[in-house]
Amino acid sequence: MLLFNSTYKKKRVRKKHGKHSYIVYIVIMNGNVASTSLSRCCQSSVRSENRRRCFRRGASRSCFRQNHPHHPRRIFVCASKGEDEDEKNNNNKVEAKDVLSFLCPLLKLIGGGDAAKPRNRTLEVATSGFASIARIQYGKTVLEEVKKNRQREPTKLILYEFEACPFCRRVRETLSMLDLDCEIRPCPKDGRFRKEVLERGGKETFPYFVDETTGKEMYESADIVNYLYETYGNGATVPENYFASTLVTGWMPTLFRAGRGMTKYEPRKEGFVKPQPRNIELFNYENNQFARLCREALCELELPYTLRNVGAGSPKRETLTEAGGKSVPFLIDGDVKIGESEEIVAYLFEKYGGGYVPEIEGA
């Protein structure tokens, strides 16, 4: 059966009741519950602005009567579009988690080795560059609506996340486009901040977001993105097909970077005691290929830091200049200020990871 309607959807479920077998059609039209009866359901379709005749392979509309000989024992149940979309979103979440569960061990194997070891610079820049190209539309330019005086400014935003997660990336992209600073608490596998998330929300899933201005705390990247736009978007709207794009290209940076920013780094230097970080700041925007390398290191070393977003067109670019930086990434760690990604990564692993310790052959 076909029902011509701009937002028509149908589900077919076979049910048994006693000796009889029923085919139940769940019909969704224009996001509204039309009726639980066949006749009223068809009337709702016919009366709509987008009215067209209902037919089934040339049969007349009278064939839709419940007891018509052409269609015996057919029952129609109408449901809302919202319920169908919720189910679809839940299915997407389950599938995405399954993919992530499969990829994590594989990427850990491929990207294994000592993260503090000097890397091939050309390869690092190239793979991070491809990752940026995959998400070129997002996390680079500040939206026009928020360049004006924002009606509401947050006092403190906190994001529990890890760099390799595509859904965490979705939130960071939004923070860049909305020109919002945020405290990042990295949660690589087996990381200490994961316990905080479990205590605050009851489960270890990421991202987890806290807005101390409003007292809101939430899981689910889509909910976080919608909340940020509604609260701090200054009238801006979520880009079209943004959520769907994460399921398609959101994985590409994770794959290109072989899972960097996913696993906690364990120092290999004997007797090394990790110093406590204080007020680390990183000037950045999400889609910058060099800033990504720095965020990966901060995540693997479990270093909490303040993410200062200064994307293209950001009114806050002046703060970068005042801090002594010329471009992103720009790291501030106490009195230390560094403006080159290669130097930033080396500095972080040396100070907070004990540095690279070459393997002794034959040991």
N, C-alpha and C positions, 0 to 999 in steps of 0.2 A: 504494500500500500504506500502511496505517496501523498503527502499533504504539502501543497505549495505554499510556503510562508517564508518570509525573510530570515527568521531565526528558528526555523523548524528543526527539531531533532527527534529521533525515535529510538526506543530500545524495545527489544522483543524478548520476552521471557515465557517459557512454557511452564504451566502449572497443572497439577492434577488435583481433582476433587472427586473422590469416590470413583465411579466408573468413567467419569468424563475427563477429557483433556482440554485445557483452555490455553489459548495463546494470549498473553497479556501484552499490550502495547503501551509503553510509557511515552506520552507525547508532550513535548515541550514547545511552547509557542510564545514568542515575544516576551519571554521572561516572566509570564504570568500563569497562574493556575487557571485554566479555562473552565474545566468541569471534570467530574468523575464519571459522567455518562457520555456515551458515544454521540448521541444526538446533539447535546449542548456543546460538545467539543467541536463538532463540525460547524455548528452555527457560529461559534466564536471565530472560527477560521473564515467563514463566509462573510461575516460582518466586519472584518478587519479592513483597514485602509488599503492593505496590499491584497485585496480579495481576488482569489482565483478559485476555479472549480477543483474539488477533490475528486480523484478518480483512481482506480486501480486497474491498470492494463486495459483501458477502454471501457471499463464498467461505469455505469451511471452513478450519481451520488446516492441514489436509493440503495445501492449495494452495501452501504455502510451501516444499514440497520443491523442490530445485534444478531437477529435470528435469520438473516437473509440466507437462502440456501447456498449462495456462492461462498459465504464466509461464516460457517456455523461456529457458534460458541466463541466469538471473538469479543474480548472485553478491552475497553480502552480506559487507561488511567492517565490523567494529565498531571504533570509535575512542573515545578518552576525551573527556569533556566539556571538560576543561581545554585540550586541543589546539584544539578548536573555538572556545573563548572567546579564546584567544590570537590566532587568526586574525582573529576579529571585532574585537578591540582594535586589531590592526595595521591593519585596513582603516579603522577610525575615525580612527586617527592620520594615515593618508595623506589621507583626506578632509578632516580638519581643517586639515592643512598646505596643501592646495589652496585651501581657503576663505581662509585667512590670506594666502596669496600673492596672491589676487585682491583682497582687501580693502585690503591695505596701500597700494598706489599710489592706490586710489580715495579712501581716507580722508585720505591725505596731500594730495590735490588739494582735497578739501572743507575740511579743517582747516588749509589752508595760511595763509601770512601770517606776520607777525612775532609770535612767541609772547610777546614782551616788551611788546607794545602793550596799553594799558589795555583791559580787556574789559568787556562788558556783564555786570554783576554778577548781575542777575536771571536772565539766560540761563545763566550759569555754574552758579549754585546749582540751577536747575531741572533742567538736563540731568544734573548730578551726582546730584541727588536721585532722578531716574528710574533712573539706573544702580544706585543703592543699593536701590531697591525691587525691581529685577529679581533681586537676589541677597539679599533680605531675610533669608533663613533662615541665611545663612552669614557668618562673619567679624565677628560683632557681640558675641555673648555667650560668655563663657568657660565651658567644659564643667565640670559639677559635679565630675567625677573629678579634675580638675587643680587645683581650688581647695584641696584638701587638700595635705598635705606630699608633694611629688613625690618618688618613689623615686630619680629620677636627674635631675640638672640639667646642661644642656650648658654647657661653658665658652665655646665660640664657634661660632656657626652663620653660614655665609656663603651668600648667595643671589645668583646672577647672573641678572638678569631685566630685563624692561622692562614698564612699567605697563600698556600696552595689550594685552598678551598674555593671553588667557583662561586659559591653562594656568599661567602665572606667578601669575595671580590666585588660582587654585586653591590654590597653595602658601601664598600670603600669608594667605588665609582660614584655612587650617589653623593657621598660626603664631598668628593671633589667637585662634582657638578653644582652642588649647592653651596660650595665655598665654606664648609664647616670644618672646624678643628675638632679633634677627638683624641681621647686617651686610649691608646691601644694596649691591651693586655694579651700578649701572644699565648696561644694554647697549642703548641705542637704536641705530638703524641707523647703521653706520659708526663706532660708539663704540669707545673705546680698550680697554675691558674685554673686548670680544669676542675679542681676541687672547689674553687670559689663558685664556678658556674653550677656545679652540682648542688651546693648549699643554697644558692640564691634561687635557682629555678627548678631543681629536682631532677635534672637529667643532663648528661654530657653531650649536648648537640650544639653545633655552631653554624652561624654566628649567634651570640647572645648580646643583647643591647640594653644599655642603661642610660636614661636621661634623668640626671639628678635635678634638672630644672622643673620637670613636671612630675617626677616620681615614677615614670613609666619604665617597665622592664619587660623585655619580650624576646622570644625565639622567632624563627622563621624570617628569612631574608625579605620575602615579599611584603610581609607585615611591617618590617622595619623600614623598608623603602617607602611604602605608602605613608607611614607615620611621619617620616622626615619631610616628605613633600607637603603633606597637609599642615605640619606644624611650622616648618621653617622655609617652605618653598616660595613664599611671597607671591602666591598665585600660579607658580609654575606647575606643570603636570608631568606625570611620569611619561617618558618617551614611548611612542607607539611600539608595540611588540618587544618591549624591553625584557620582560620576564621570559618570554619564549626564546629570546636570543641567548640567554644564559645556558639553556639546555643544548644549544647548538654550538656556539663559539666560546662559551664560558669555560669549557674544558681545555681549550687550546693553550693558554698560558701555562697551565699545569703540565700539559704534555710536552710542550716545547722546553720547559725548564726542568723536566725530568723529576718533578716532585720536590724541588727546592722549596724550603719554607714549610715543610710538613713534619719533619722529625726533629726531636730535641737533640742538640749537640752535647756530647759527653767529652769533657776535656781529657786529653791524652797525656798531658804533662804531669809527671809524677809529683805529688805534693802540692798541686796547684789549688789555691783557695780563691774562688770567684768573688771579686769585690761587689758590693751592693751598688747598683746603679742609682744615680740621682739626677732627676730632671733632664733626661735625654729628650731632645727635640729633633724632629726631622722635617725639613721643608720639602714638599713633594707634591706631585699630583699623580693619581693612580696609574695613568697610562704612560708615564715616563719610563722608558726602558732602563735607564740608569738608576732611578729611584727604586725600581723593583728589586735590583740586586741588593740594595741596602735593607729593604724591608725583609727580604729573605733571611739575611744574616741576623737581624734583630729578632726575628721569629725563632730561628733555630737556637739562638742563645737565650731565649726567654727574657728578653729585656723589655720591660714596659717603657713606653715613650709617648710623647705628645706628637701627634701627626698634624703638622701645619700645612693645610692644603692651600696652594697658591697656583691654581691652574691658569690657563690662558684667559686674560681679561679680569683676573681677580683684583679687586680693590686693595687686597692685603699684600700685594707685591712690594709695597713700600716697607712692610715689616721685615721682609727678606733682605732688602737693601740696608735697612737700619741695623740688622743683626750682623752685617758684614758679608752677606752672600750676594752672588751675581746671578746664579741660576740654580736649578734643582738638579740633583739632590744637594742639600746643605745640612750637615749634622752639627748639632751643638751638644756637647757633653761637659757641663761645667765650664771650665776655661778653654776647653779644646773646641776648635771650630775647623771643620774640614769640608771642602766643596767638590771633591772628586770621588766618584763611586768606588773606584778601585782602592783608593786610600782609605775610604770609610770602612769598607769590608775588612781590609787587612787590620786596621786599627781595632775594630770591634772584636775580631777573633783573637787578637794578641792580648788585649786587655781583659776581656771577659771569658775567653775560651782557652787561655794558656798558650795560644800560638800553635804553629804547626810543629809536630814532632815527627821527624823522618823515621820510617821503619828500619830496624837494624836487620840486615840480611843474615839469614841463618839463625835468627833468634827464635 
